[in-house]
Amino acid sequence: MSESELKQKIEAATFRKIIKHLQNNRSLQNIDLMNLAGFCRNCISKWYVESSKELGDEIDYEKAKEIVYSMPYAEWKEKYQK
């Protein structure tokens, strides 16, 4: 495995851990993330869409949010958004 491939695998694994952490910490509100870190789950969803386009596999925004939130966004918003 090349250094570049290894780096890509590490970055992908890190991304999955970040998403899992956010999915497991639903009490952390997007507004809090935005205020503290300058990005939120929706930002990650938009980056996911952007990256999918760059790699030739266009995923729409709603599907990207479902991946990031682990459920449809409307359902997450109803259950967890304060």
N, CA, C and O atoms as a DFTB+ gen file, in Angstrom:
328 C
 N C O
     1  1       0.847      -1.173       0.000
     2  2       0.000       0.000       0.000
     3  2       0.895       1.240       0.000
     4  3       1.856       1.337       0.764
     5  1       0.556       2.169      -0.867
     6  2       1.363       3.385      -0.958
     7  2       1.060       4.307       0.221
     8  3       0.054       4.151       0.912
     9  1       1.938       5.251       0.428
    10  2       1.745       6.233       1.503
    11  2       0.455       7.011       1.284
    12  3      -0.263       7.303       2.240
    13  1       0.160       7.343       0.046
    14  2      -1.056       8.078      -0.303
    15  2      -2.310       7.252       0.000
    16  3      -3.290       7.781       0.525
    17  1      -2.278       5.968      -0.329
    18  2      -3.422       5.093      -0.046
    19  2      -3.627       4.932       1.454
    20  3      -4.759       4.941       1.936
    21  1      -2.540       4.787       2.182
    22  2      -2.620       4.671       3.635
    23  2      -3.210       5.940       4.242
    24  3      -4.071       5.872       5.119
    25  1      -2.751       7.079       3.778
    26  2      -3.270       8.362       4.277
    27  2      -4.772       8.461       4.008
    28  3      -5.531       8.894       4.875
    29  1      -5.193       8.067       2.830
    30  2      -6.612       8.121       2.478
    31  2      -7.433       7.182       3.378
    32  3      -8.529       7.544       3.804
    33  1      -6.921       6.000       3.666
    34  2      -7.616       5.061       4.549
    35  2      -7.720       5.620       5.970
    36  3      -8.759       5.488       6.617
    37  1      -6.657       6.235       6.447
    38  2      -6.664       6.834       7.783
    39  2      -7.674       7.976       7.837
    40  3      -8.442       8.080       8.794
    41  1      -7.679       8.827       6.822
    42  2      -8.633       9.941       6.781
    43  2     -10.072       9.434       6.742
    44  3     -10.939       9.978       7.425
    45  1     -10.328       8.402       5.953
    46  2     -11.676       7.832       5.872
    47  2     -12.103       7.241       7.216
    48  3     -13.242       7.429       7.643
    49  1     -11.202       6.537       7.875
    50  2     -11.514       5.952       9.183
    51  2     -11.786       7.045      10.209
    52  3     -12.687       6.913      11.038
    53  1     -11.021       8.110      10.155
    54  2     -11.210       9.241      11.062
    55  2     -12.567       9.889      10.834
    56  3     -13.273      10.214      11.789
    57  1     -12.936      10.078       9.564
    58  2     -14.234      10.650       9.221
    59  2     -15.360       9.780       9.792
    60  3     -16.308      10.299      10.382
    61  1     -15.257       8.476       9.617
    62  2     -16.287       7.575      10.132
    63  2     -16.403       7.692      11.651
    64  3     -17.508       7.641      12.191
    65  1     -15.285       7.846      12.338
    66  2     -15.312       8.004      13.799
    67  2     -15.960       9.323      14.207
    68  3     -16.702       9.367      15.188
    69  1     -15.692      10.382      13.477
    70  2     -16.323      11.681      13.758
    71  2     -17.837      11.571      13.587
    72  3     -18.597      12.028      14.441
    73  1     -18.270      10.966      12.489
    74  2     -19.702      10.812      12.229
    75  2     -20.344       9.951      13.318
    76  3     -21.410      10.295      13.829
    77  1     -19.714       8.850      13.670
    78  2     -20.240       7.965      14.717
    79  2     -20.346       8.733      16.046
    80  3     -21.338       8.602      16.763
    81  1     -19.339       9.518      16.361
    82  2     -19.352      10.311      17.593
    83  2     -20.546      11.277      17.591
    84  3     -21.245      11.399      18.597
    85  1     -20.776      11.952      16.480
    86  2     -21.900      12.886      16.389
    87  2     -23.229      12.146      16.463
    88  3     -24.178      12.635      17.075
    89  1     -23.304      10.971      15.846
    90  2     -24.535      10.185      15.901
    91  2     -24.821       9.703      17.317
    92  3     -25.982       9.607      17.714
    93  1     -23.792       9.403      18.070
    94  2     -23.957       8.918      19.436
    95  2     -24.137      10.038      20.460
    96  3     -24.462       9.773      21.618
    97  1     -23.930      11.269      20.049
    98  2     -24.057      12.422      20.944
    99  2     -25.101      13.386      20.402
   100  3     -24.806      14.518      20.019
   101  1     -26.332      12.892      20.386
   102  2     -27.435      13.651      19.788
   103  2     -27.802      14.890      20.588
   104  3     -28.431      15.808      20.062
   105  1     -27.415      14.920      21.850
   106  2     -27.733      16.103      22.656
   107  2     -26.876      17.306      22.246
   108  3     -27.204      18.446      22.575
   109  1     -25.796      17.052      21.539
   110  2     -24.962      18.139      21.031
   111  2     -25.673      18.774      19.837
   112  3     -25.770      18.181      18.762
   113  1     -26.160      19.977      20.050
   114  2     -26.945      20.655      19.031
   115  2     -26.058      21.265      17.949
   116  3     -24.916      21.652      18.199
   117  1     -26.611      21.339      16.744
   118  2     -25.859      21.920      15.630
   119  2     -25.424      23.353      15.913
   120  3     -24.319      23.751      15.544
   121  1     -26.274      24.115      16.554
   122  2     -25.925      25.510      16.845
   123  2     -24.716      25.572      17.771
   124  3     -23.874      26.459      17.637
   125  1     -24.629      24.628      18.714
   126  2     -23.471      24.570      19.612
   127  2     -22.208      24.218      18.835
   128  3     -21.154      24.821      19.037
   129  1     -22.326      23.228      17.941
   130  2     -21.186      22.873      17.084
   131  2     -20.739      24.071      16.261
   132  3     -19.547      24.362      16.162
   133  1     -21.705      24.760      15.674
   134  2     -21.391      25.900      14.810
   135  2     -20.706      27.003      15.611
   136  3     -19.729      27.592      15.149
   137  1     -21.212      27.281      16.799
   138  2     -20.616      28.332      17.631
   139  2     -19.211      27.968      18.101
   140  3     -18.336      28.831      18.166
   141  1     -18.992      26.709      18.426
   142  2     -17.701      26.282      18.958
   143  2     -16.681      25.943      17.873
   144  3     -15.507      26.299      17.981
   145  1     -17.137      25.252      16.830
   146  2     -16.196      24.722      15.842
   147  2     -16.295      25.381      14.469
   148  3     -15.402      25.219      13.638
   149  1     -17.364      26.115      14.229
   150  2     -17.523      26.761      12.927
   151  2     -18.101      25.844      11.860
   152  3     -18.129      26.200      10.682
   153  1     -18.564      24.661      12.268
   154  2     -19.253      23.751      11.352
   155  2     -20.201      22.875      12.166
   156  3     -20.084      22.770      13.387
   157  1     -21.146      22.248      11.457
   158  2     -22.110      21.373      12.124
   159  2     -22.388      20.162      11.238
   160  3     -21.735      19.966      10.212
   161  1     -23.351      19.364      11.641
   162  2     -23.707      18.169      10.874
   163  2     -24.140      18.528       9.456
   164  3     -23.810      17.823       8.502
   165  1     -24.883      19.631       9.322
   166  2     -25.329      20.043       7.988
   167  2     -24.141      20.441       7.110
   168  3     -24.134      20.162       5.911
   169  1     -23.155      21.079       7.694
   170  2     -21.936      21.419       6.938
   171  2     -21.256      20.150       6.437
   172  3     -20.840      20.073       5.281
   173  1     -21.147      19.153       7.318
   174  2     -20.534      17.888       6.925
   175  2     -21.337      17.265       5.792
   176  3     -20.756      16.707       4.862
   177  1     -22.655      17.351       5.852
   178  2     -23.505      16.822       4.790
   179  2     -23.236      17.536       3.467
   180  3     -23.163      16.901       2.415
   181  1     -23.092      18.848       3.524
   182  2     -22.783      19.622       2.302
   183  2     -21.421      19.247       1.758
   184  3     -21.259      19.132       0.543
   185  1     -20.437      19.052       2.621
   186  2     -19.099      18.629       2.176
   187  2     -19.166      17.244       1.552
   188  3     -18.452      16.958       0.592
   189  1     -20.024      16.381       2.095
   190  2     -20.206      15.033       1.565
   191  2     -20.739      15.118       0.132
   192  3     -20.245      14.428      -0.760
   193  1     -21.741      15.961      -0.080
   194  2     -22.304      16.164      -1.425
   195  2     -21.221      16.679      -2.370
   196  3     -21.057      16.168      -3.478
   197  1     -20.496      17.682      -1.927
   198  2     -19.433      18.275      -2.741
   199  2     -18.380      17.225      -3.121
   200  3     -17.971      17.140      -4.279
   201  1     -17.955      16.441      -2.154
   202  2     -16.950      15.413      -2.420
   203  2     -17.484      14.344      -3.358
   204  3     -16.758      13.849      -4.220
   205  1     -18.754      13.986      -3.192
   206  2     -19.334      12.970      -4.072
   207  2     -19.347      13.465      -5.524
   208  3     -19.090      12.693      -6.448
   209  1     -19.641      14.729      -5.718
   210  2     -19.619      15.303      -7.069
   211  2     -18.212      15.288      -7.649
   212  3     -18.007      14.940      -8.812
   213  1     -17.252      15.670      -6.823
   214  2     -15.857      15.696      -7.280
   215  2     -15.381      14.309      -7.703
   216  3     -14.533      14.182      -8.586
   217  1     -15.929      13.271      -7.072
   218  2     -15.515      11.903      -7.364
   219  2     -16.455      11.193      -8.335
   220  3     -16.322       9.991      -8.567
   221  1     -17.413      11.945      -8.907
   222  2     -18.273      11.410      -9.955
   223  2     -19.437      10.558      -9.483
   224  3     -19.996       9.800     -10.275
   225  1     -19.816      10.657      -8.225
   226  2     -20.931       9.889      -7.687
   227  2     -21.830      10.852      -6.926
   228  3     -21.765      10.935      -5.700
   229  1     -22.664      11.574      -7.653
   230  2     -23.447      12.640      -7.042
   231  2     -24.517      12.116      -6.102
   232  3     -25.460      11.444      -6.520
   233  1     -24.355      12.434      -4.828
   234  2     -25.333      12.116      -3.791
   235  2     -26.041      13.414      -3.452
   236  3     -25.398      14.447      -3.269
   237  1     -27.371      13.366      -3.367
   238  2     -28.082      14.613      -3.070
   239  2     -27.983      14.952      -1.579
   240  3     -27.623      14.116      -0.749
   241  1     -28.312      16.190      -1.278
   242  2     -28.155      16.726       0.073
   243  2     -28.964      15.945       1.102
   244  3     -28.463      15.672       2.192
   245  1     -30.208      15.579       0.779
   246  2     -31.047      14.833       1.727
   247  2     -30.441      13.480       2.040
   248  3     -30.458      13.055       3.195
   249  1     -29.906      12.793       1.046
   250  2     -29.260      11.501       1.262
   251  2     -27.996      11.673       2.111
   252  3     -27.719      10.860       2.992
   253  1     -27.247      12.719       1.844
   254  2     -26.038      12.988       2.628
   255  2     -26.392      13.250       4.090
   256  3     -25.705      12.769       4.991
   257  1     -27.457      14.005       4.327
   258  2     -27.888      14.251       5.708
   259  2     -28.322      12.953       6.376
   260  3     -28.060      12.749       7.562
   261  1     -28.976      12.082       5.633
   262  2     -29.393      10.800       6.202
   263  2     -28.171       9.962       6.601
   264  3     -28.202       9.259       7.610
   265  1     -27.109      10.039       5.816
   266  2     -25.862       9.337       6.146
   267  2     -25.253       9.927       7.422
   268  3     -24.863       9.188       8.327
   269  1     -25.174      11.235       7.488
   270  2     -24.543      11.903       8.631
   271  2     -25.372      11.747       9.910
   272  3     -24.820      11.506      10.984
   273  1     -26.683      11.883       9.794
   274  2     -27.559      11.820      10.967
   275  2     -27.979      10.393      11.339
   276  3     -28.516      10.173      12.424
   277  1     -27.741       9.438      10.462
   278  2     -28.130       8.029      10.595
   279  2     -29.643       7.826      10.578
   280  3     -30.148       6.802      11.038
   281  1     -30.349       8.803      10.046
   282  2     -31.801       8.737       9.878
   283  2     -32.205       9.939       9.022
   284  3     -31.410      10.864       8.853
   285  1     -33.419       9.944       8.482
   286  2     -33.856      11.137       7.753
   287  2     -33.756      12.383       8.644
   288  3     -34.062      12.327       9.835
   289  1     -33.333      13.485       8.067
   290  2     -33.116      14.707       8.835
   291  2     -34.377      15.158       9.560
   292  3     -34.307      15.581      10.714
   293  1     -35.534      15.073       8.897
   294  2     -36.781      15.512       9.530
   295  2     -37.057      14.712      10.801
   296  3     -37.536      15.256      11.795
   297  1     -36.751      13.425      10.758
   298  2     -36.937      12.575      11.939
   299  2     -35.976      12.986      13.058
   300  3     -36.384      13.102      14.214
   301  1     -34.702      13.208      12.721
   302  2     -33.717      13.626      13.719
   303  2     -34.131      14.961      14.341
   304  3     -34.076      15.146      15.557
   305  1     -34.545      15.877      13.477
   306  2     -34.920      17.213      13.945
   307  2     -36.092      17.134      14.920
   308  3     -36.097      17.813      15.947
   309  1     -37.078      16.310      14.600
   310  2     -38.243      16.142      15.468
   311  2     -37.864      15.520      16.815
   312  3     -38.375      15.927      17.858
   313  1     -36.973      14.537      16.785
   314  2     -36.600      13.810      18.011
   315  2     -35.592      14.551      18.876
   316  3     -35.683      14.515      20.103
   317  1     -34.621      15.231      18.241
   318  2     -33.446      15.681      19.002
   319  2     -33.163      17.191      18.978
   320  3     -32.454      17.695      19.850
   321  1     -33.699      17.904      18.008
   322  2     -33.368      19.331      17.952
   323  2     -34.163      20.089      19.000
   324  3     -35.372      19.908      19.145
   325  1     -33.457      20.940      19.725
   326  2     -34.100      21.743      20.774
   327  2     -34.362      23.139      20.276
   328  3     -34.897      23.967      21.012
